[in-house]
Amino acid sequence: MSMFLSVLSAAVLALLPIVNPVGALATYAGLTAGYERADVRRQGLKTGINVFVILAVFAVLGSLILSVFGLSLPAIQIAGGFVVAHSGLGMLNPTHPLSKSEHDHAKIKDDISFTPMALPLIAGPGAIGEVIALAARYPNPTERVAIVVAVAIIAVAIAALLMWGTPLVDKLGPTGIGALVRVIGFLILCIGVELMIHGVMTLHL
C-alpha cells in the first residue's frame, strides 16, 4: 500500500505542473466566450474525460511503445525533458498557445474538448512523454494502477477547473493570469531540466 501511495503521489506531482491547469483555463475561457453556461460545463467535463483516456492509454501501453520503437527510458526522459523545458520557456515568454488559424478554427467548432483542449494543450507531448517515462520506471502492475489513478485525479481536477473556474479568469484579469502562468512556466522549465539530468545520469549507470 505504501508503494502504491508513493507512486501515486510521485505521478500526480510530476504531471500536475506539465498539464498547466492555469494556462488551460485561460485558453478555455477564451475559446468558450459566448457559450451558454451548460455548454461550458459540458465541454469541460468532456475535456477531462479525453485527457484521462489519452494519458491512461499511454500509461498502460508505455512499455510496449518503448519496445515497438526500440526506445530506451533515458531517451524518453531526455526528449521529454526538452519538450517540457520548451513549454516552460514558452510560458516565461508567452505567446498564444494556438496559432491564429487554429484559434479561429476552434472558435467555430461545436466540440473543442478533444482538440485543441485535451490534445495538444493539456495532454500534449510533454505530459505523454512523462506518462511513458513513469510507466517505464514503475512496471509493476500495482504501480501502473497507481499511475492510472494519478491520471484520473489530474483529469477530474482539470474537468472541475474548466467547468467552474472560468469566472476566475475575469476576476484575475490578464495581468494576474500572466503572472501565474510565468511562475508555473519557471517550475515546468525546472522539471524539464530535471528530466534531462535524470536521463543523462541513467545513460551512465
C-alpha positions in Angstrom: 0.0 0.0 0.0 2.9 2.4 0.8 4.4 1.7 -2.6 1.0 2.4 -4.3 0.7 5.8 -2.5 4.3 6.6 -3.2 3.9 6.1 -6.9 0.5 7.8 -6.9 1.9 10.9 -5.2 5.0 11.0 -7.5 2.9 10.7 -10.6 0.5 13.5 -9.5 3.4 15.8 -8.6 5.1 15.0 -11.9 2.1 15.6 -14.1 0.3 18.5 -12.5 2.7 21.2 -13.5 3.1 19.8 -17.0 -0.6 19.8 -17.8 -0.6 23.5 -16.8 -4.2 23.9 -15.5 -3.9 27.7 -15.2 -2.8 28.1 -18.8 -5.5 25.6 -19.9 -8.2 27.6 -18.0 -7.2 30.9 -19.6 -7.3 29.4 -23.1 -10.6 27.6 -22.4 -12.2 30.8 -21.1 -11.2 32.5 -24.4 -12.5 29.6 -26.6 -15.8 29.3 -24.7 -16.6 33.0 -24.6 -20.2 33.4 -25.5 -21.1 29.8 -24.8 -24.1 29.0 -22.6 -23.1 28.0 -19.1 -24.4 24.5 -19.6 -22.2 24.2 -22.7 -19.1 25.4 -20.8 -19.6 22.7 -18.2 -20.3 20.0 -20.8 -17.2 20.8 -22.7 -15.1 21.0 -19.5 -16.4 17.5 -18.5 -15.6 16.1 -21.9 -12.2 17.6 -21.9 -11.4 15.9 -18.6 -12.6 12.6 -19.9 -10.5 12.9 -23.1 -7.4 13.9 -21.0 -7.9 10.7 -18.9 -8.3 8.5 -21.9 -5.2 9.8 -23.7 -2.9 9.7 -20.8 -4.2 6.4 -19.4 -3.6 4.7 -22.7 0.0 5.8 -22.7 0.3 4.8 -19.1 -0.9 1.2 -19.8 1.0 0.8 -23.1 4.1 2.7 -22.2 6.5 -0.3 -22.1 5.0 -1.6 -25.3 5.5 1.7 -27.1 9.2 1.8 -25.9 9.8 -1.8 -27.2 8.0 -1.4 -30.5 10.0 1.7 -31.4 13.2 0.5 -29.8 13.4 3.4 -27.4 15.1 3.5 -24.0 13.9 5.2 -20.9 16.9 7.6 -20.9 15.9 8.7 -24.5 12.3 9.3 -23.4 13.5 11.2 -20.4 15.9 13.4 -22.3 13.5 14.0 -25.2 10.6 14.6 -22.8 12.8 17.0 -20.8 13.5 19.0 -23.9 9.7 19.2 -24.7 8.8 20.1 -21.1 11.6 22.7 -20.9 10.5 24.2 -24.2 6.9 24.5 -22.8 8.2 26.2 -19.7 10.3 28.7 -21.7 7.2 29.4 -23.8 5.2 30.2 -20.7 8.0 32.5 -19.4 7.9 34.4 -22.7 4.2 34.0 -23.5 2.8 33.6 -27.0 -0.6 32.4 -27.8 -0.7 28.6 -27.3 -2.5 28.1 -30.6 -1.8 29.7 -34.0 -4.3 32.2 -35.3 -5.7 29.7 -37.8 -6.0 27.0 -35.0 -7.7 29.5 -32.7 -10.1 30.7 -35.4 -11.0 27.1 -36.2 -11.5 26.2 -32.6 -13.9 29.2 -32.2 -16.3 27.8 -34.8 -16.1 24.2 -33.7 -19.0 22.7 -31.8 -16.7 20.5 -29.7 -13.4 21.7 -28.5 -12.9 19.1 -25.8 -10.6 16.7 -27.8 -8.8 19.2 -30.0 -7.5 21.7 -29.1 -8.1 21.4 -25.4 -7.2 17.8 -24.5 -4.7 17.4 -27.3 -2.4 19.2 -27.6 -3.0 21.8 -24.9 -3.3 19.6 -21.8 -2.4 16.0 -22.6 0.3 17.2 -25.0 3.8 15.8 -25.9 5.3 16.7 -22.5 2.5 15.0 -20.5 2.5 12.0 -22.8 6.3 11.7 -22.5 6.2 12.0 -18.8 3.5 9.3 -18.5 5.5 6.9 -20.7 8.6 7.6 -18.6 6.6 6.9 -15.4 5.2 3.7 -16.9 8.8 2.5 -17.8 10.1 3.5 -14.3 7.2 1.7 -12.5 6.5 -1.6 -14.5 4.8 -3.4 -11.6 1.0 -3.9 -12.2 0.2 -2.2 -8.9 2.4 0.7 -9.8 0.8 1.0 -13.2 -2.6 1.1 -11.5 -1.3 3.9 -9.3 -0.2 5.9 -12.4 -3.7 5.5 -13.9 -5.3 6.6 -10.7 -3.0 9.7 -10.7 -4.1 10.4 -14.3 -7.7 10.1 -13.1 -7.1 12.6 -10.3 -5.5 15.0 -12.7 -8.4 14.6 -15.2 -11.0 15.2 -12.5 -9.2 18.3 -11.3 -8.9 19.7 -14.9 -12.6 19.0 -15.6 -13.7 20.7 -12.4 -11.5 23.7 -13.1 -12.8 24.1 -16.6 -16.4 23.6 -15.6 -16.5 26.1 -12.7 -13.3 28.1 -12.9 -13.8 30.4 -16.0 -15.2 33.2 -13.8 -11.8 33.3 -12.1 -10.2 34.4 -15.3 -12.3 37.6 -15.3 -11.5 38.3 -11.7 -7.8 37.8 -12.0 -7.6 39.6 -15.3 -4.8 39.3 -17.9 -2.1 40.5 -15.5 -3.0 38.0 -12.8 -3.2 35.1 -15.2 0.0 36.2 -16.9 1.8 36.3 -13.5 0.6 32.8 -12.6 1.5 31.4 -16.0 5.0 32.7 -15.7 5.5 31.2 -12.2 4.2 27.8 -13.4 6.4 28.2 -16.5 9.5 28.5 -14.4 8.6 25.4 -12.4 7.9 23.5 -15.7 11.3 24.6 -17.0 13.0 23.2 -13.9 11.1 20.0 -14.3 12.3 19.7 -17.9 15.9 20.2 -16.9 15.5 17.6 -14.1 14.1 15.1 -16.6 17.1 15.6 -18.9 19.5 15.3 -15.9 17.9 12.0 -14.9 18.1 10.8 -18.5 21.8 11.6 -18.8 22.6 10.1 -15.4 20.7 6.9 -16.3 22.8 6.6 -19.5 26.0 6.4 -17.4 24.6 3.8 -15.0 
